[in-house]
Amino acid sequence: MKNLHKSVMINEIISFLPLTRSINIIDATFGGGGYTKTILEKFNVNQLLAIDRDPISKIFAKEIESKFSNFTLINDKFSRIEEIVNNSKFKDKKFDIILFDIGTSSNQIDNAQRGFSFNKSGPLDMRMGASDKNAYDIINNYEEKNLADIIYQYGEERYSRVIAKEIVKKRKIKFISDTIELSNIIKKCLPKKNNQLKNKTHPATKTFQAIRIYVNDELSELKTSLEKTLKILNKDGLILVVSFQSLEDRIVKDFFNHNSGKRWRSSRHYPELPDKLATQLKIITKKPILPSASEILENPRSRSAKLRVAQKI
Ligand SMILES: C[S@@+](CC[C@H](N)C(=O)[O-])C[C@H]1O[C@@H](n2cnc3c(N)ncnc32)[C@H](O)[C@@H]1O
């Protein structure tokens, strides 16, 4: 299987890594292995533990495994990061670098059979790995209000109620089973100006994002995992997170702020917290780092990426 994923902001990521000191690293979102490979080739890595919930990651890990004995891939969710470490040969190890490049890889989006793409006909699935939910079940069985809430909450789609109503109307005639079928239903619910070609964002973008986030429980995954990193990071160790949409970025920003002694909550998805948490982090990137114009030109999927970095103190 050919790796179709182009790693995003890899140069910015590696600019934070120490060049000579021996380091232990977790790549919590291995994907096609782009970050892992570059880091193993260029840095003095003691051990690199990679995690990915998608079983296809095992295919991309093969070549790396054959070249590097200090590389291990675990096919699991990153919300179990602490358990993964403690149930493996890494038990009681602390890490110097923990990387997250969240969202989906091109190997997932561009495979029509996975059901992530509104541009390619495929089954309504959207599972990144093992999950008790799938898009078909949600679209065809959830009550209209529940569906509208999901589309609004996880897609920030202002036409969520209209879209949910139309989905329910259409599924009474015939179950909705194909991504293009769903995409066409959504298209009809949005005002004409949102459907014009000059509008760069596809009208189904927000609804597909919402369903995907819900199917994979992505926001809870991120929150749980970030909390756990604090227990397995070395003093002076770095957490680097690349996110691709505002809900995720807010979670990262809040997590960094709260744990660096600030009292601030930007997202309604983040639970209420005590006034001030113990200071465990220092924020390294006051503002997120964005991809360069040339990277966006070369890889348009990088355009919404934001990199935030914090250091354990
Ligand atoms: C954007 S890709 C990472 C690409 C990688 N940095 C590279 O250079 O090839 C995101 C990956 O994270 C994985 N992923 C997303 N959520 C996850 C989770 N909760 N636990 C584990 N892996 C997850 C996806 O399956 C996907 O392979």
The ligand as a Gaussian input file, in Angstrom:
#p B3LYP/6-31G(d) Opt

LIG

0 1
 C       -3.002000      13.508000      10.193000
 S       -2.685000      11.799000      10.432000
 C       -1.037000      11.762000      11.017000
 C       -0.012000      11.796000       9.922000
 C        1.423000      11.594000      10.378000
 N        1.889000      12.668000      11.202000
 C        2.331000      11.450000       9.179000
 O        3.235000      12.272000       9.015000
 O        2.161000      10.501000       8.399000
 C       -3.607000      11.454000      11.857000
 C       -3.561000      10.011000      12.306000
 O       -4.015000       9.980000      13.651000
 C       -4.771000       8.830000      13.850000
 N       -5.673000       9.103000      14.965000
 C       -6.654000      10.013000      15.021000
 N       -7.264000       9.967000      16.208000
 C       -6.631000       9.009000      16.924000
 C       -6.788000       8.506000      18.238000
 N       -7.727000       8.970000      19.040000
 N       -5.947000       7.554000      18.665000
 C       -4.967000       7.081000      17.841000
 N       -4.785000       7.494000      16.576000
 C       -5.599000       8.462000      16.132000
 C       -5.506000       8.623000      12.547000
 O       -5.880000       7.270000      12.401000
 C       -4.468000       9.079000      11.531000
 O       -3.728000       7.985000      11.049000

